[in-house]
Amino acid sequence: MNDPLDLTREPLQIRRLTYADLPQAIAIERRSFPTPWSLAMFVLELSKPSGICLAALVRDRICGYLVCSRYDTVWHIMNIAVDGPRRRHGIATELLERLFERADRPGVQYTLEVRMSNDAAIALYERFGFQSSGLRRGYYHDNKEDALIMWRTVPEPRAAGAVIGEATQGARA
């Protein structure tokens, strides 16, 4: 029996999120969050030339999106959502991988806030090297839940000599 949500059979496309995608993105947003972003919030983020906004599609339908803004030298992951029936199929992972392909440079930093109760999202971010760095008390307006603040820093490349030297020292120990 064919599962219509089986992503192993359906190719996932990741591309830039556009204004034309907003009706579908907002529908996912409203199904995903108790305090969804407004159309104006999406338009504002899409209008920032330094931001990266991505859409995930299956069969030409939006099934997830990511919105990331750049503030000075830090990337802030503002919003990431996957439609309920499509969750746990690697779509958020793919969106984050594409973001990092585009934006990662040595020393680049990313930050985000996530609900303390969102264990699945926290685990996902930790797999990508995000570490918790504090709380924003009462951050979420719907229930005054705290947000966990997470940061990720892209490592600086190590000099080849340092790696060789360390390996040599380790071998002699």
C-alpha positions, 0 to 999 in steps of 0.5 A: 500500500502506498503511503501518500506521506512516505517521503522515501518515495517523494523527492524533496525540493528545497528552494528560496521561499517567495511571496507567492508561497506565503499562503501555503506557508501561513497555513502551515504556520497557523497549524504549527504554532499557537501564536502564528506569525502574521502575513506582515511578519513574513513579508518583512523577513522576505524583504530583507536582502541579507536574509535566507528564507527557504521552502521545502516542497513535495509535489510542488506543495510547500511542506515546510519553511525556514526563515533566517535573518542576519544581524551584523555578524550573527544569523538568527533562525527566526522560524522553522516549521514543517506541516504536521503530517510531514514531520519526522521525515527529515525536512527540517534537517534538510532545511537546516543543512541547506541554510548552513551550506549557504551561510557557513563560514569559519567563525559565523554564529547562529542563534535561535530561541526554542520552547523549553517543551519542544524536545524534538526541536532541541534535539535537532538543533543539538545534532547540528552543534547548537548549545544552550546558553540561557533562557528568555523568561516568559518569551512565548506570549500564549502561555508565558513559557520560557525560551531556551536560547541556543547558539552555534559557532562554525569552527575556525579551520585548523592549520594543517601543521597543528593537526599533524603535530597533534597526531604525531604527539598523540602517537608518541604518548 
